[in-house]
């Protein structure tokens, strides 16, 4: 449990309040269940978190990477997914072992000025993520129904009421909605991969890291964008909270069992995210790169080229349907993450729909301005840039998480082992170094 001795009585009482109180321990864990039956009771939070690893922001970077460099950046997708599996497992451990989400832990352990700084960085990351969702959903609406991009961006404000409706039906209903859309996305890409028929040998080689990823500045920019699109900073806050929706026994063995099953749930869900991200890049490489279209970086261009190049009329429609499902799914998790971050860092409570409208408004305004000034191509560049911004925020979430799970005073018997500590700090160092290089390259022009 957390060390609250340095906190005031009011602060300690506030920190003891559960994260997302309206759904805290609302999902029962049947006693005596084993195997897959017990896994089903814990399944859900991992899939909600996996949504952030396949949101519309991933599409832009994956399409650009596949069309420009073929299968080369598959290694980056694999690496970033392995990082995600580790970091989300640590997030699960923090939430279950301490009953604090990551934001609450930061407020309990850090001075106020640092807490506010971290809160600001996380809010910026959520706005950048929301920016990608607005653009992706607006593009999907345009491709499927012919709605102008600006109109589609404004319509995305209505998703606040979708989240409110789902939350009122119960957390398991919310999880089921997310899983159904994930299955739809995966199904769409299975059809497209079968139609593209990529060479298996080339795909497998793509999962082997290449030095060209680091030496080529454009490849590195896209690689960091992929990492930023895959390892979402706000997902670490989200996961440490939603795992507390399960009513597991609050004993040492009960917590240990909960950590084990929640980690399995998370790992399985992120393997699905790996498939979807890899599928987007593979389809782009097998379709665009192979045909000589090496500069396809916009979702709209990919939509227009897919059916003619694959020779299947439904290919483009499936692509747009999957994009719309991705945008809707991301709305649900971003709303929860925003609520967790705001309440955890600064104890500010807002109604979920009001919080969602504020965040979505901050994302809609730049999309409308860029669309008016630069058209669709401007929004495409804005989409990729949002993922790089997300990547730049990663250290502000990864480093605190790493510090907390390594702290025996906070974690007690659930502190991570020496080898896991070394691996976790290595991952955090890689993220910091890559982002530092990106910043230097940006300043150098």
PyMOL commands that set and color helices and strands:
alter all, ss='L'
color gray80, all
select helices_A, chain A and resi 9-16+35-42+45-53+56-69+74-98+102-109+112-145+149-169+171-196+200-206+212-215+217-230+233-245+252-289+299-310+314-346+352-405+408-414+418-443
alter helices_A, ss='H'
color red, helices_A
select strands_A, chain A and resi 27-28+246-247
alter strands_A, ss='S'
color yellow, strands_A
deselect
rebuild
show_as cartoon
